[in-house]
Amino acid sequence: LILPFSATSILKKSKRLKKNNVEFDRVTVFYFPRCQGFTSVPSRGGCTLGMVSKHSSSRQFTLAEFSKEQENVRRGKLEEKLKEEKLEALKWKLTMNGTKESEEANQLTIEDISDDDIDVSSVDLEDGFFLQPYPAKKRRALLKAVGVKKIDKEEKRELHSIRLSREDCGCDCREVCDPETCSCSLAGIKCQ
């Protein structure tokens, strides 16, 4: 007995009743106060930056508003960086390339650099923007600005010790590894 076979065309697509797309329309940003971090190891000295466990505020944005907010934040950070560079260049000039002491150079601050001297209008803020590490002095200033009264000095020593231990990696084996004297083998890891 042969049953009639009716094949459906693979060219025809039936209408889907339900879309399985994810759409976003809002962004919620949580803001956390800074604190001393104790959880990272900065590449250079000083204390670490962290954030407290509970946010202090939050804000909701549409996607367009959030994009504009990010652009404004990037522009502000770029302006600050350019001002710092201009300040350092001015100080360098006043001290005759660092060879002469200058009272005027010592008294200059970032507020002395005019906004008119900085132009970020031609910079593409989306292209090549990445986080820059803060120098130790700036990390301390950020913590003081948010009310951290006492910065734990022991952390600085611990971080220095960790950085030193990371410089000394591997063993002294050359060509052939002797498992009885190899520090890697004795530590139970593959010879470096």
Secondary structure, DSSP 4 states (H G I P E B T S, - for coil): ------PPPSS--PPPSS-------EEEEEE--EEE--S---SSSSPPEEE-SS-SEEEEEEHHHHHHHHHHHHHHHHHHHHHHHHHHHHHHHHTTTTTS--HHHHH--GGGS-GGG---TTS-SSTT----PPPHHHHHHHHHHTT-----HHHHHHHHHHHHHHHS-S----SS--TTT-HHHHTTS---
